[in-house]
Amino acid sequence: MSDREGNGFVWFLAGLGVGAVVGILYAPRAGNEMREVLRSKAEEGRDYVKDRARQAREQASEWVDRSRDVVNQQKDQFRAAYEAGRQAYQEATAGDSGASKNL
């Protein structure tokens, strides 16, 4: 069993070496050019991520503002309903006390 594991590791190293050689032989650009291309792509990626993060912050801010408006609207509706119920209760109890005095 240990022969199989050792043999597999040797084949892995051989494949790694062959892949590195093929990559070097078929590289589309020289080392300096390739590093410059990689650097520019990394900067593009960084700019993209920054832009997306900014958009996400703006959208989250909009959601917070909308949520705040909805909560305030619900609070106002609750207060109005509470006051209407309170007023109705006061009117009902005021009417009941007069009726009970007549009995």
C-alpha positions as a Python dict, from the first residue, in 0.01 Angstrom:
ca = {
    (1, 'M'): (0, 0, 0),
    (2, 'S'): (285, 242, 76),
    (3, 'D'): (428, 173, -273),
    (4, 'R'): (106, 298, -429),
    (5, 'E'): (107, 618, -222),
    (6, 'G'): (471, 690, -301),
    (7, 'N'): (415, 615, -669),
    (8, 'G'): (114, 851, -682),
    (9, 'F'): (315, 1130, -523),
    (10, 'V'): (594, 1084, -779),
    (11, 'W'): (341, 1106, -1062),
    (12, 'F'): (194, 1419, -903),
    (13, 'L'): (538, 1585, -894),
    (14, 'A'): (607, 1476, -1252),
    (15, 'G'): (276, 1626, -1367),
    (16, 'L'): (349, 1944, -1178),
    (17, 'G'): (687, 1975, -1350),
    (18, 'V'): (545, 1904, -1694),
    (19, 'G'): (268, 2158, -1638),
    (20, 'A'): (518, 2425, -1535),
    (21, 'V'): (735, 2360, -1842),
    (22, 'V'): (436, 2368, -2077),
    (23, 'G'): (312, 2687, -1913),
    (24, 'I'): (646, 2856, -1965),
    (25, 'L'): (676, 2739, -2326),
    (26, 'Y'): (327, 2852, -2420),
    (27, 'A'): (318, 3177, -2221),
    (28, 'P'): (155, 3444, -2438),
    (29, 'R'): (384, 3722, -2314),
    (30, 'A'): (720, 3780, -2155),
    (31, 'G'): (746, 3786, -1776),
    (32, 'N'): (742, 4164, -1740),
    (33, 'E'): (448, 4199, -1976),
    (34, 'M'): (258, 3922, -1804),
    (35, 'R'): (314, 4078, -1460),
    (36, 'E'): (189, 4412, -1594),
    (37, 'V'): (-123, 4245, -1736),
    (38, 'L'): (-183, 4066, -1407),
    (39, 'R'): (-131, 4390, -1215),
    (40, 'S'): (-380, 4579, -1434),
    (41, 'K'): (-636, 4299, -1404),
    (42, 'A'): (-593, 4302, -1026),
    (43, 'E'): (-650, 4679, -1022),
    (44, 'E'): (-960, 4637, -1238),
    (45, 'G'): (-1086, 4373, -998),
    (46, 'R'): (-1017, 4597, -699),
    (47, 'D'): (-1200, 4887, -864),
    (48, 'Y'): (-1493, 4659, -946),
    (49, 'V'): (-1514, 4538, -587),
    (50, 'K'): (-1496, 4895, -454),
    (51, 'D'): (-1774, 5002, -692),
    (52, 'R'): (-1995, 4709, -596),
    (53, 'A'): (-1933, 4778, -225),
    (54, 'R'): (-2032, 5142, -275),
    (55, 'Q'): (-2349, 5036, -457),
    (56, 'A'): (-2430, 4787, -179),
    (57, 'R'): (-2385, 5059, 87),
    (58, 'E'): (-2613, 5295, -107),
    (59, 'Q'): (-2878, 5027, -149),
    (60, 'A'): (-2858, 4933, 219),
    (61, 'S'): (-2895, 5300, 310),
    (62, 'E'): (-3203, 5325, 89),
    (63, 'W'): (-3351, 5016, 256),
    (64, 'V'): (-3285, 5160, 600),
    (65, 'D'): (-3453, 5487, 502),
    (66, 'R'): (-3755, 5305, 359),
    (67, 'S'): (-3778, 5084, 667),
    (68, 'R'): (-3763, 5387, 893),
    (69, 'D'): (-4043, 5551, 694),
    (70, 'V'): (-4259, 5238, 714),
    (71, 'V'): (-4200, 5205, 1089),
    (72, 'N'): (-4290, 5570, 1146),
    (73, 'Q'): (-4600, 5529, 933),
    (74, 'Q'): (-4703, 5221, 1133),
    (75, 'K'): (-4643, 5406, 1459),
    (76, 'D'): (-4864, 5692, 1341),
    (77, 'Q'): (-5139, 5449, 1241),
    (78, 'F'): (-5113, 5271, 1575),
    (79, 'R'): (-5133, 5600, 1764),
    (80, 'A'): (-5437, 5706, 1563),
    (81, 'A'): (-5608, 5372, 1625),
    (82, 'Y'): (-5520, 5388, 1995),
    (83, 'E'): (-5659, 5740, 2026),
    (84, 'A'): (-5977, 5642, 1836),
    (85, 'G'): (-6025, 5341, 2063),
    (86, 'R'): (-5961, 5548, 2371),
    (87, 'Q'): (-6207, 5812, 2257),
    (88, 'A'): (-6469, 5546, 2179),
    (89, 'Y'): (-6415, 5388, 2522),
    (90, 'Q'): (-6452, 5721, 2698),
    (91, 'E'): (-6769, 5797, 2506),
    (92, 'A'): (-6907, 5449, 2578),
    (93, 'T'): (-6828, 5466, 2949),
    (94, 'A'): (-6965, 5818, 2977),
    (95, 'G'): (-7288, 5703, 2813),
    (96, 'D'): (-7310, 5391, 3036),
    (97, 'S'): (-7269, 5585, 3359),
    (98, 'G'): (-7557, 5816, 3268),
    (99, 'A'): (-7778, 5520, 3179),
    (100, 'S'): (-7697, 5334, 3499),
    (101, 'K'): (-7789, 5641, 3708),
    (102, 'N'): (-8132, 5645, 3548),
    (103, 'L'): (-8197, 5285, 3643),
}
